Amino acid sequence: MNLSVNLGKLKLKNPVMTASGTFGYGAEYSEFVNLNNLGAVVVKGLSLNPMAGNPPPRIYETPCGMLNSIGLQNIGVEAFIKEKLPYLKQFDTKIIVNFFGDSIKEYVKTAERLSSVNGIHALEMNISCPNKQAGWSIFGTDPKVTFKVVSAVRKITDLTLIVKLSPNVTDIALMAKVAEDAGADAVSVINTLTGMAINAKTRQPRLANIIGGLSGPAIKPIALRMVWECHKAVRIPIIGMGGIISAEDAIEFLIAGSSAVAIGTANFVNPKAAQDIIDGMKLFMIEEHISNVKELIGRLKC
């Protein structure tokens, strides 16, 4: 049974990754999941300098999902390199670092620093956080700006470059094509959807930031549709994400056109979700007499 997949020049032992922001820096989940078994660990998004994020409350459970407005809290690039990366490097898995910036210059500086360090296998550009300050969303919603920032980062790194796309656009397939044309090796589809919740008794928002990103099973049908649209528009690999909680969910994303999947909100419900999905995927392949997972990728019958 062959579960290996390729994201450009990056080869994963299996298609199951963790989604940035839901798995900490890897060590937090290591007592529940053997990190050696994962296709890749995608760490919490990093900025050039540490960030405190948004004020609480910043998480609220919703039907079939959750809203978060963490605001990209993180320890910063230098602390990650010094304090977190050495621990991750001991595992036989790919390390993918999610990162972002407040300007094109900052994206480039952050990517340049990360690219200079041994042990990082790929970079995932976050251009799509829905609960950052006003104006930041232009990186993931304006095709011209998207092309400019991805092109700038592409010029300074030889690492596999993944661009995490926003679902909060009119045409996500167009944005995927823009990222591909700008030099991305793969795209992550999708980030969270913009949403909000209100306390009817107090007439106040449930989140201090008012709006947040909706994730979990509630968004899975939207994510699947967007993966399928992107698969028709680009030739580069797609990492599918959005509401995956079971092996069957993951397999649906592969059939829709994903080469790999990322497990996010499910980690909060079941810390062993990623391992369970890998095991379930193997069982599905045995039952369906599939010897190579690539036989599932993009095989939707319409």
N, C-alpha and C positions, 0 to 999 in steps of 0.2 A: 504494500500500500504506500503510495507516494503522496504526501501532503504538502510537499514543498512548492512554493510559488515565488515569482519574481516581481519586484517593483523596480523596473529599470535594471540597473546592474546589481541591486541589492537582492540577495536570495534569502528567503525566510524558510525555516524548517517546516512551518505550517502557516496557514493564513490567519491565525488568531492573534490579534494584538490587543493592547489595552488603550483606551481612549484618554488623551491628555486631560488632566484635571480631575480624573476619577480614580487614579491609582497612585497618587502621591509621587514620590520619586523612586518607587519600586520597593524599597525596604519596608514600607508600612504594611505591605501585603505579603511579604515573604514568609511569614509563619503560616499563612493559609494556602499559598500557591507556590509550587516549585517553579521559580522563574526560569529555570533551564528548559521547561516544557513549552514556554510561550514562543510564538513566532517572533515577537518583538515586545519590548516595554517602551511605551511612549510616556515620557515624564511630564509632570505639570509644567505649564507654559512658563518660560523664563524671559525676563527683561534684562536690559543692560545693568540696571541697578535694582535693588530690592524694592518691593512694593507692598503696601499694607492692604490694598484692596478696598472694597466698599464697606461702609459701616453695617452692623447687624440691625435687624434680622436680614439674612441674605440667602436663606434656603426655605422653601415652603413646599410641602408635599401637595400634589394635585391628583385628581383621578387619573390613574394609569401613568403617572410620571411625577416630575418635580420641576419647580422653578428654582434657578439659582442666580444669584447676583453677587458672586464672590469678588468680581472686579479684578481678576488676574493677580491675586495675591501670590507673591513668590519671593524666594530668597535671593534672587539675582544670579547672574551668570558666574561670577567669581566664586561665590559660596557653593554653588552647585559643583563646579569643577573641583574644588578643594575638599568638600565635605560629603558629597553624594555620589559622584561619579566613580571614585575608587571602589566603593562597595558594589556597584552595578557591574563593574568590569570583571568581577570574579565569576559571573554567570555565563553560560553558553547560550546567549540569546542576543538578538540585535538591540541596540540602544538607539532610540530615536528621540531627539530633543525637539520639543515644541518651543517656539520662540515668537516674540512679537516686538514691535517698537512703536513709538509715537510719531515717528517721521521716517522717511526713506533712509535718511542718514543713519538713524538709530537701528533700523532693520539690518542695514549693511554692517554696521559695527558689531552688532550682536552675532550675526552669522559668521563674520570674519573671526571673531574670538573663538567661537565654538568649533570652527573648522580647523583651528590650529591645535586642537587637543586630540590625542590618541584615545581611541575607545568609543568614539561616537560614530555611528554608522550612517545616520541620515538626519536631516533637519526637516521639521514640519513647520512651515510658516503659518502662523495664525493671523489671517487677515479678516477674521469674521466674528469676533466676540460681540454678542448683542447687548452686553451691559457695561460697556466701557463708556467713557465720556462722549458727549455729542461731538460729531466731526470725525471720530476715529473710524467709523464704519465706512468711510469713503474708500478705504483700502480694499474692501471686499465687495463694494457695490457699484463702483465706477470703473468700467472696463479700461479706460485710459490709465487711471491711477494704478489699477491692478497690474496692468502690463508693465508700467514703469517700475513699481516696487519689486515685482518678481524678476524682471530683467536685471535690475541692479544687484540683487542678491545672487542671481545665477552667475554673474561675472566674477564673483569673488569666492565661490566655493565649488569644489569638485565632488563634494558629498552628494548623495542622492537627495534631491530637493522635492519635498512634498508640499503642496499648497492646500490649506484647509479652507474650503469654500463656505460661504454664507448661504443659507437657504432663503434669507430675507431679500431676495431679488426677484425680478420679473422672469428672467431667463437664466437658470443656472447652467444650462448647457453652453450658453454663450460665454459665461465666466470660466467654465472649464476649458474651453477652446482658447480663450485669452491666456490663461495660465500655461497651457501647452505651448502656445506660440511664443511665450516669453521665456520658455526654457525649463518649465517644471518637468520632473521625471514622473510624477504621479499627483493625483488630487485626492483629498479626503472629502467625502460627501456623506453626511452633512454635519455642520455645527448645529447648535441649538436654535430653535425658533423663538422669536421675540414674543413674550407674553407677560401677563400680569394677573394678580389676584387681589381681591378686596375683602376686607372684613366688614360685612354688612352692618354689624352692630356699632362699630366705631366709625364707620365710613372712611376708614384709612386703608392705604395699601398694605398688603402683607409683607412686602419687601421695602426696606428703607430706601432703596434706589428706585422704587416704584415699579420699574420693569425689570425683567430678568430673562434668562434663557430656558425655554421649555425642553426637557429631554424625557427619555423613557418610552415605554411601549406606545404611548399616545401619538408619537410622531413617526412611528415605523412606516405606515402606509405612504406618508409624504416622502420619507427618506428613500424608500424603495423606488418610488416613481422618479425621483431626482437622479438616483444612481442609473436607472434605465435610460433616462434622457441623456445623461452625460456619456454613457457607454456608446450611444449612437453618434455622439459628436466628436469624441476624441479617440486617439490611438494609445495614449499613455494609460498605465494601470490606474484603477480606482480603488480606494480604500473605503468600503461602505460602513456606515455607522448611523445609529439612530434607532433606539428601542430594541436592540438585540438582547434577548434574555435566554435564548435556547439555541441548541444546535440547529433546529429547523429554521429559526429566524436567520441564523448566519448563512445557511445553505440557500435560502431565498435571495439573500443579497448577492451571493456568488452567481446564482442563475440570472439575476437582473443585470450582471455585468461587473461586479466587484472582483478584483483579484485577491483581496484580503478584506478582513473585517476588523473593526475595533469595538471592544466591549466597554461601555461607559457606565451609565446609571445602574446597570445590573450589579456592578461591583459593590454598591452600597447596600443592596438587598442580600446578596450572596457573595461573600468575599472570594469564594472558589468558582465564581461564574465562568471565568475564562477557561479554567481547567475542565469544568463540566462540559463546556461547549466543544472543546477539543475531543473529549472522550465521546460525546454524542455524535460528532461529525464522523469519527472513525466507525462507530456502530452503524450509522446511516450508510456509509460507503460499503460496509460488509453486506448489509441487507440488500442493497441495490446493485451489488456486484460491480462496484466502481473501483478500479485499481489506482486511478490517478485523479486527484482533486481538480485538476485542470479540465477534466471532462465536464465539470459542472459550470465553469465560468462562462457567462454570456450565453447560456443555452436556453433562454426563454423561448417557448414555442408560441408564436403569435399567428 
